[in-house]
Amino acid sequence: MEALAARLSHLDAQAEGAIRIVMFYDTLMRRRVDLPALARATAGLAECVVGIRLHGTGWTVRVGPDGRELPEPSAGASTELPITLDEEAIGTVWLERPEATGPLDEEVLDRLAIAATSVVERYGPARTTMADPALVELVVSADCDEAARARALRLLGFAVDAPVRVVAVRSPLPLDRIGALLCPAGLVKAAPLADAGVVLATAVDRRELPPGVRAGVGGTGSPDRSWWQARTALRFTTEREPVVDYAELGALALLAQVPATAVRADGDVAAVAALAAAAADDLATLDAYCTTGSLRRAADLLHLHHSSVARRVERIGAALGVDLTSPVGLVRARLALTAWRLLDDA
């Protein structure tokens, strides 16, 4: 390697610097450094703050150029790259420069990400987000005895007495990415199960989920109960409300327990079904009005004048046989619309 560096050094400083970076990280790997040592060495090389974060455990280290660890939050990454293991993004490495990026920052980050992957792989794949579906199924199964459930949780990395929330997910995005977004600073495991993805997390942050993701969030009780709650909450999600926490449903959750045959036989539900088949615009208007309970706020959601929405609501009420301007009529319409939607997952 030294001979190659000598031959290339006459080309330009960029090429020489890149080769020296490769040699630097090769030396670190031979010394079998851990992640904190890797971060410290990189911070000294780059002469700026360096950070490493693992999504699966939430473990994070930030180190200044003087080698001292720094508390979070960071000042913001100037450049960053994912740490990838078995085609899964299991973490992130980044540099923090107060001004413009350095000329070799891309090369440094690339080698840092590769080195971090090697370290994680050497000390075990338990840091990855994706988990064995069989273990996850044991954790959330209602038929699993508590001893087997506790063992499965331990194998997944969870402490037996730690609160675990279950999230049911439907998304075109990779499940490991959703898990990392739901729990960026704690232990999270994910696996596909039946018709939904399962995410087990010590904490849930629903604010960072991108458009197109539907998620139902269960409570912190027994994981099997939390999974049932999460699946129930997932049924209540809509395009307007893509993430639903079971705890926020209250008595509305009872609708999920009504037999589908009884729901279909209800006159109000049948009227909503007919409205949906006949006019998508009217269904959208009914949804906006039921969501807001106000003609003006519904008009804002639909980007229409409130007088236009008022005429639509009057026409829809006549079609449903319900006075939507009365409190009782509005409740009836909300219940019928929600019950009709639940039939899709019945």
N, C-alpha and C positions, 0 to 999 in steps of 0.2 A: 504493500500500500504506500509506504514512504517513497519508493522508487517511482511509482506512478504519479504521486503528488509532485515530485521533483520534475518529471517530464512535462506535466501539464501546467506548472506554475508560470511558465513563460507566456502562456496564452493570454491570460488577463487575471486581474485580482479576483473577479467573480468566480472563475473556475477553480482557482487555488483555494478560495474560501470554502466553496462547496465541498471539495475533497477533504479539507481539514475538518469540516463538520461531520462528514461520514466517519472519518477516523476517530473523532471525539466520541461519537455514540457507540462505535464498535468497541472502544476501550471500556466504556461504561457497562456494556452488555457482558463483556468478559469478566468484569468485576462483580456481576450479578447484583447490581444495586436494586434497592426497592424504589417505590414511586416517590416518596419524599426526597430521597437522595437524587433521583433523576430530576426532580423539579429544581432542587438547589443547584445542581450542576448546570442546568439549562439557564437558570436565572443569571449565574455568573458569566456564562458564555454570551448570552444575549444582552447583558447589562440592562435588564428591565425586569418588571414583575412577571412571573410565570405562574400559570394555574393548571391544575389537573383535576378533573371531576369524573367520577364513575357514577353512571345513572343508576345502576342496580342497587347500590348501597347508599347513595347520596354522599359518599366520602369525597371530600374536597381538600386540596392543599393549594395555598397561594404563598409564594416565596419571593422576597425581594432580592435585588442583585447583591445585597450584603449577606445572603444566606439565611436571613431570619424569616420565620413564617409570619404571615400577615392574616388578620381576621377578615372574614367576609363582612359586607358585600364588597365586590370588586369595583374598581373605577370604570369598568367596561373594557371589553377586549378590543384591541386594535386589529388583531388577526386571530383566527381560531380554526381548528380542524377536528373532525371526529376521530375517536379511537375506535377502530373496527376490529371485531373478532368474529370469525365465521360469518362474514357478511352482515353482521349486526353492529350498529353503532352503540357501543357500550359506555361511551364517555366522551369527554371533550378535553382538548388541550388548547391553551391560548396564551398570547402575549399581551401585555398591557404597556403601551407606549403613550406618553402624554402628547407626543407630536406625531410626525409621519413615521410610517413603518421603516424598519431598517432594510438595507439592500439584500440581506440574506435571511430575512425573517421567514420566508416561505420554506426555504431549505431547512432551517432550524425546526420549524413546526412539523414538517413532514417527517424528519428523523425522530423528533420527540414522540409523535403519534405512533410510529412503528415501534419504538423502544417501549412505550407504555403498553402496547399490545403484547409484546413479548413478556413483560413483567407480569401482567395479569394472567397470561396463559401459563406461565411458569408456576405461579402460586395458586392456580386452580381457576376453573371457569365459573365458580359460584357467583362471580360479580355480574354475570350477564343477566339481562332482564328476562329473556325467554326461558321457560322452565319446562320440565317434563310434564306433559299433559296428564299423565297418570297420577302424579303426585298432587297436582292442582285439583284434579277431580276428587281425590281422596279428601282433600281439605274442605271442599264445598259440598260434598255429598251428604244428604240427610240420612243415608243408610250406614254411614261410617261410624264405628265406635270411637269414643273420645281418645283412647290410647293410640289407635292408628292415625287419627287426625293430628294428634300432638307430634307423633313421630314424623309425619309428612311435613308439618310446619317446620320442625327442626331441620330436616333435610333440605328444605328450601331456604333456610337461613334465618327464619323468624324465631324470636324468643317465645317460649310457650305462653308467658304471661303478657306478651306485647299485644296491644289492640291492633286488629287487622280488619281493614275495610275491604269489601269486595265490590268491584265495579264491573258491570256487564256492558260490553262495547260492541257496536257495529260501525265499521269504518273501512273505507278503501285503503287507508294508510296502514303501514306495518304496525303490528301490535306492540312491538318493542318501543317504537317511537311514541305511541300513545301512552304506554306505561311510564316512560321517562318524563312526559309532559304532565301526567297526572300526579306524579310523586317525584319531583326533581331533587329533593333533599332527604330522601329516606329510602328504606328498603322496599323494592317493588319487584314482583314476579308476575309473569303473564303467560297465558297459553290459550290456544283455541279450544273451545268445548261446545259441542252441539252446534247451535246456530248463532252463537255469540262468542266473542272473546272474553276471557276472564282475566281481570287484573287484581292481584292481591297487593295491598299497600298499607304501610303503617300510617300514612296521612294522604289526603286527597286534596289537590288544588285543581279546581275545575276551570280556572280563568284562562289558561293558556291553550285550551283545545282548539284546533283550527276548524274552519267550516267543513261540513260534511261528516263530522263525527257525531254519532248518537251514543249517549252513555247514561246508564242508570246506576245510581250510587246507593249502596246498602249501608247499614249502620255498623257499629263496632262490637256487636254482640258475637254470638257464635258464628263462625264463618259460613256454616250451612244456612243459617237464618239470614245472614247478610247477603248471601248469594240469591236466596229467594226474593229478598227485598230489592236487590239490584235488578233482577230480571223483571220484577213487577214495575219498578220505576222506568226501566227501558221501554216498556209498553206505552207509557204515558208521554214519551218524547215526541216532539213535532219539529217541523222545520223551523218554526218560530222559537221553540224551546227545546233545543237539542240535548240538553243535559238536565236530568231531573234527579233530585235527591229524595229518596223514599221518605225521609223524615218530614219533608215539606208537603207531602201529599195529604197527610192527615186522613180525614174520613173519605176523601176521594179514592184512596187505595181500595176501599171496599168494593168499588165498581169492578175491579179486576177479578173479584171472586164470584160475580154473578154469572151463571151459566150462559153460554153463547146463544142457546136456543131462546132463553128468556129475553135476552137483549134484542135479538132479531124480531121477536114478537111484539116489542114495545112500539106503540104508534109514533111517538116522537122520534125514536131512532129510525124507524122506517121512513119518516118524512125527511130526515136529514140525509139518508141514503139516496132517496129520490132526488133531492136537491143537488147532491154531489154528482149524480149521473147526468143531470140535465144542464147544470151551469157551474163551471169551475169558479167563475168570478163571484157568483153569489156565495159559494162555499167559502171563498177567501174573505169576503165581506163579513159573513157570519162569524168566522174565526176571529177576525180582528175586533169585531164588536164584542164578542164574548170574552176575549182576552182583556180588553180595556174597560168595558162597561160604559163607554162614553163615545158619542157620535164624533166629537171633535178629535179625540185621541185615535179613534179608529181611522178617521180621515187622514191623520198624519201618517199612520202606518201604511196606508194604502196610496198615499200621495194623491188624494182626491179632495175636492171641496166638500165641506161637511154637509152641505145641502144635497149633494149627489149621494153621499152615504146614507143620509136620512131617507131618501126615496128608496134606495136599495133595501134598507132594513125594513121599511114598511112593506115592500113587496115580498121580502123573504118571510116576514112574520105572517103575512096572509097565506103564503104557500105552506107554512108549517102549521098554521092554525093556532098560533101563539102570539100574544101581545108582547113583543120584545122590549117595549118601552117600560113595562111593569117589572118590578123586582122578581115576582114569581115567574113571569115569562122568561126573563133572562136566565134565571137558575135552571129552568126546564131546558132551555136551549143549550146551556153549557153542559149539563149532564148528558143530554142526548148526543151532542157532538163528541164528547169524550168517550162515551160508551160505544158509539159507532166506530171511532178510531181503534178502540181496543179489540174490535172484531178481527182486525188484520192479524193480530198475534194470538187469537183465541185457540 
